[in-house]
Amino acid sequence: MTASNRRAGRPGKGDRRVVAFRLATPKVDIVRELAVAEGFEHVSDWLAHVVSERIDHTDLSKIKRQEELPISMAS
C-alpha cells in the first residue's frame, strides 16, 4: 500500500457485525446523554461497551455454544 492509499483516522476495531434494534424514543434520549456523559463520541460505541461489559460479567455456561474443534479432531 502506498502512502497515498492510506486512510487517515482512528485505527480499525477488528472484525465486527451490525446489530440493530428499536428502543422507545425517551430511552434513546437517555442513551445519548449517558454516552456523552461517559465520554463516548458515538452512541454505538457506548452500546457496544455496555453489551461487552454484560457479556464479560455473565455466566456463559447458561447458554449452549458450539465450540470449534481443534484441527486434529476435525478431520
HUJOCOR-V597328 format. One record per backbone hydrogen bond with DSSP energy under -1.0 kcal/mol. NH is the residue of the N-H (numbers start at 1). CO is the residue of the C=O. Records with the same first field share a line. If there is no record, write none. Layout:
NH=CO  CO
This chain:
5=2
28=24
29=25
30=26
31=27
32=28
33=29
34=30
35=31
36=32
37=33
38=34
39=36
40=35
46=42
47=43
48=44
49=45
50=46
51=47
52=48
53=49
54=50
55=51
56=52
57=53
58=55
60=58
62=59
63=60
73=70
74=70
